Amino acid sequence: MIVFCYGTTAEAIKLGPVMSRLTERGVAFEQWVTLQQAATVLDSLPALGIPTPDRVLAVGRSGRPLSGPLDVVVWFARIAWWAMRRRRALRAQLGRGSVIVVHGDTMTSVVGALLARFLRVDSAHVEAGLRSGNWRHPFPEELDRRIVGRLATVHYAPTEVAAGHLTGRRNVVMTHGNTVVDAVLDRRRDATAAPDNPYGVVLLHRFEFLSNSGLVRKTLQCIVDDSPVRLVMVVDDLARHSLQDALATLPTEKVTIVDKLPHAQFAPLIAQAAFIVTDSGGVQEEAAFLGVPTLVHRRATERDEGLGANVVLSGWDLPVLAAFLHEHAAYRREPTSLEHSPSDAVVQDLVDRGYGS
């Protein structure tokens, strides 16, 4: 049996193409969700073509998205208790030849890999092998990746560089790209026409950034002051809570604040943007594929997609951010295409290993 374990909308977006290809082949699977972003994850699934999850392990902390260390401890304890109470039934249901598939660098990725160990089944890590070179940046995502890299049975690495970081581990499979490109491809054709009124997209949501109040204030001021076009700022529940005071000071004539969008709406938004400022590694990958000028506002990134072409890493250096905003048009590139589908590569390997039997 194949089980997908995820807890964020980003994970659902990137695992969705793998699920859809399994469905096309008639291969059954289950979904176990931790909902570390609470019920907003469930709201996003219909637009992604993902069926209702089979098991809900937790719903954030008391229905709220995880926003601090205590929330994480309570959330993790509830999942552990859920697994302990059902361990015999779950082990009997899964049996030999099962796999729990996790994605990326979230706390749910670690939870899913630990569940696989606890239930005595294999685990597979999609988007494996990415490394920033510094476990403290981004935190805790870089640490999550390294932990899952130790626990996983099968590693689906998107690039040769990522595969190189897994030297010495067994079952490393190159997928020649990230599964997110399959999600983007479905909507790219209708999403690339330039709008009459240009705009930039701002998406800043990582804990590492949001917890640095001084950097947050200076960053937002720099973006507002130096952007030559209007701005659309996308905020999730955590960002809206953390940035509540800062958001209230932004000039409404230049900045439009919108809640986190379903991927079917978010993909055209970034594809049509004049530029993107983000701390999201997933958006970096999508933007690199689309050729949209993008500044990744992080100290370090574990991804190399787009760097040296349409993507700039700020290192949290505000002059770098300001220069990018003034010169963003110089970074635009033509959209790229792929010879192979990363999701097809994952699905074929899962089937070849007998997990879909």
C-alpha positions, -999 to +999 in steps of 0.1 A: +000+000+000+011+036-007+003+062+019+009+099+014+015+118+047+013+156+044+002+186+065+006+218+044-009+231+012+025+233-004+030+196+002-005+188-013+003+209-044+036+190-050+022+155-042-010+161-061+005+152-095+019+120-081-015+110-067-033+119-100-009+097-120-014+068-096-052+072-100-048+071-138-030+038-135-056+024-112-032+022-082-049+027-049-034+049-021-043+065+012-038+100+025-029+106+062-029+143+070-015+161+100-029+195+091-001+215+106-016+245+088-050+235+102-082+231+081-070+255+054-052+225+038-085+206+034-101+236+017-074+236-010-077+199-020-108+201-043-092+226-066-061+204-068-082+174-077-072+155-046-098+133-029-108+136+007-081+123+030-085+089+046-072+097+081-068+130+099-040+126+125-043+161+140-057+195+132-029+219+140-032+228+177-069+229+187-078+238+151-052+266+148-021+266+126+012+258+144+028+291+153+054+283+180+074+256+198+047+248+223+021+243+195+046+219+178+050+198+210+013+195+216+006+187+179+034+161+178+022+145+211-013+141+197+000+124+166+022+101+187-008+092+208-029+086+177-003+061+164+003+044+197-034+036+201-037+022+166-003+006+161-015-030+159-044-022+135-022+000+114+006-026+112-019-053+102-035-030+076-002-019+060+017-052+061+049-058+042+054-040+009+039-007+020+055+028+019+047+061+035+055+090+011+065+124+025+076+156+008+101+183+013+112+199+045+082+203+069+077+190+103+051+166+088+079+152+066+097+142+098+065+128+114+057+107+083+092+092+082+090+085+120+056+069+115+071+046+089+098+034+113+073+030+141+049+010+119+078-011+103+073+000+067+094+018+042+093+056+037+100+076+005+111+112+004+100+133-026+123+163-031+152+146-013+188+158-010+183+195-011+208+213+013+215+249+021+249+240+037+239+255+070+215+236+093+205+269+110+192+285+077+165+281+069+154+269+103+138+244+110+134+233+074+170+225+068+171+204+099+139+186+089+154+176+055+185+162+072+165+141+096+142+127+069+174+120+048+185+098+076+152+080+080+139+075+045+142+042+026+139+057-009+151+092-019+136+110-049+162+137-057+152+164-082+187+173-094+222+158-097+234+182-070+207+170-047+215+134-055+252+142-047+242+152-012+229+116-007+261+098-016+264+066+004+227+062+008+208+034-010+178+038-033+185+073-046+164+080-077+169+111-099+135+126-110+151+153-132+130+181-116+105+188-089+070+175-090+057+211-086+065+217-123+038+192-132+013+212-112+024+244-130+024+229-165-014+223-163-020+261-159+009+277-176-006+280-211-034+303-198-013+322-173+016+339-191-002+368-208+012+401-193-015+422-175-022+458-185-015+470-150+018+454-139+023+443-103+048+425-081+039+396-058+052+394-022+050+362-003+070+361+030+059+334+054+088+314+069+092+313+107+129+322+103+119+355+087+087+363+106+104+358+140+129+386+131+107+417+137+134+442+129+141+426+095+104+423+088+099+460+093+129+471+072+121+446+045+085+457+040+096+494+041+122+487+014+097+468-008+071+496-006+097+524-011+116+508-040+090+489-060+082+506-093+048+489-095+019+481-073+022+451-050+000+421-042+010+406-008-002+371-002-004+361+035-013+328+052-028+325+087+006+325+104+019+355+084-013+375+091-010+368+128+028+376+129+026+406+107-006+421+121+009+454+132+032+457+102+004+450+077-017+478+092+009+504+083+012+495+046-002+520+021-034+506+007-029+527-025+002+506-033-002+473-015-032+449-018-032+422+009-049+389+000-053+357+019-035+326+007-049+315-026-057+281-040-030+270-064-053+273-093-054+310-087-019+314-073-002+299-103-015+325-128-008+353-102+029+346-101+031+337-138+018+372-148+038+391-122+064+417-131+085+402-102+083+381-071+098+387-036+095+355-015+111+333+011+095+302-003+117+276-019+087+261-037+079+295-053+116+298-063+112+265-083+080+276-100+094+310-108+126+295-122+105+273-145+083+303-155+112+327-160+097+354-137+122+377-120+124+365-084+142+376-053+145+349-026+147+367+007+166+342+027+201+339+042+206+307+023+186+284-001+189+247-006+178+250-042+198+261-072+169+265-097+171+299-114+201+312-096+223+332-119+194+336-143+160+349-132+165+343-094+185+364-070+193+353-034+192+383-011+211+369+019+187+393+039+208+422+024+184+451+019+205+469-007+204+437-028+166+437-025+164+474-035+187+469-065+166+439-076+133+459-074+148+487-096+164+463-121+139+434-120+132+435-158+167+425-166+162+391-149+132+379-170+138+347-189+118+326-213+097+298-197+115+265-198+102+231-206+110+196-194+117+164-214+106+142-185+078+145-159+092+142-124+059+129-111+060+101-137+095+092-125+082+089-089+052+069-099+071+045-121+096+038-093+069+033-067+052+008-090+084-010-099+092-015-063+059-032-058+044-007-034+013-003-055+004-040-054 
